[in-house]
């Protein structure tokens, strides 16, 4: 088996096993067999096309990509390659978000929310940063060849976080360049995310954020729902839970201290809130 076929087989196996990082580990001249039929992509995906072209469907809608373009695949997408040229050269990386979600900021996580934009999806384009993205992919590939260890695991997480920030920056620039209502709504949504990032430990009411943006609470929640699939309050609650989980996992703070951090009236109130959102108490989560 030559190196090309070996990498194809390894990638195919990684995808079917839903591994945290599924990489082509170098350039491929074809897609793996699993992606040539409808395949649910559990993580976020990148396909950098260096030569040739290919046609594909994403959530049952047809698209195409050619040399110099990057395909961005959102989480939980149904993907299928429909056609590929004989001279195809590409790099593939699909990775799970969950292992790095607790160290992401809200602005980064929001990228995966508003990549679900329904009004004007932009999944394929020439970003001008293909070479930089490939550098991240090459560094990740080198960690996959190393023996597993705590240090190796953290290095992978940090590289994935860095890559995610880069993708977020690219996607942010792309949407802001749209001279349409989508670009305007995206701008408002980004300002909302930044406000939530700053005030979520203190302010949980929609009215506060709407006032900061000089909008009505009803309009702001509707805009947030249309872009991310979540209302303003749901985004705030997700921010609190995400940070709570990080504090429970990575610090020695007790429940009262965590409750105080988020300005809850008392530890019992925080515990009830946490259990309603996650299905278990903070103590149960920490033990698990």
FENZIHU-V416907 format. One record per residue. N is the residue number from 1. PSI is psi in whole degrees, 0 to 359 (none if undefined). Layout:
N/PSI
N/PSI
//
This chain:
1/125
2/170
3/321
4/311
5/326
6/318
7/323
8/315
9/320
10/319
11/318
12/317
13/316
14/319
15/314
16/330
17/358
18/47
19/157
20/323
21/119
22/109
23/148
24/345
25/46
26/186
27/139
28/158
29/8
30/164
31/153
32/157
33/324
34/333
35/358
36/4
37/163
38/124
39/128
40/114
41/110
42/328
43/195
44/144
45/150
46/134
47/115
48/117
49/117
50/332
51/149
52/206
53/165
54/152
55/148
56/166
57/141
58/116
59/43
60/19
61/136
62/141
63/173
64/158
65/150
66/179
67/134
68/358
69/156
70/135
71/127
72/123
73/116
74/161
75/150
76/42
77/144
78/116
79/143
80/130
81/128
82/328
83/145
84/141
85/160
86/334
87/20
88/135
89/126
90/163
91/139
92/135
93/124
94/125
95/149
96/138
97/328
98/317
99/339
100/6
101/324
102/347
103/7
104/147
105/164
106/323
107/326
108/313
109/325
110/334
111/321
112/343
113/310
114/2
115/350
116/10
117/127
118/335
119/323
120/73
121/138
122/92
123/337
124/128
125/164
126/108
127/339
128/357
129/23
130/318
131/322
132/319
133/320
134/330
135/317
136/316
137/321
138/320
139/320
140/320
141/322
142/327
143/333
144/340
145/354
146/159
147/138
148/135
149/171
150/317
151/319
152/319
153/315
154/324
155/317
156/315
157/316
158/322
159/318
160/322
161/316
162/317
163/320
164/319
165/318
166/316
167/318
168/317
169/316
170/313
171/322
172/314
173/320
174/313
175/323
176/336
177/345
178/120
179/55
180/179
181/333
182/315
183/320
184/315
185/321
186/319
187/315
188/317
189/319
190/321
191/322
192/313
193/319
194/322
195/317
196/317
197/322
198/324
199/1
200/337
201/345
202/323
203/122
204/2
205/140
206/324
207/321
208/313
209/323
210/319
211/319
212/328
213/3
214/43
215/164
216/147
217/322
218/315
219/318
220/318
221/321
222/319
223/314
224/318
225/319
226/329
227/311
228/342
229/1
230/147
231/170
232/314
233/323
234/322
235/319
236/314
237/319
238/323
239/317
240/314
241/317
242/314
243/322
244/314
245/318
246/318
247/322
248/323
249/323
250/0
251/171
252/12
253/137
254/175
255/322
256/318
257/321
258/320
259/316
260/323
261/323
262/8
263/37
264/154
265/322
266/174
267/325
268/318
269/316
270/318
271/319
272/317
273/313
274/316
275/323
276/325
277/328
278/343
279/1
280/159
281/162
282/321
283/317
284/319
285/316
286/319
287/319
288/none
//
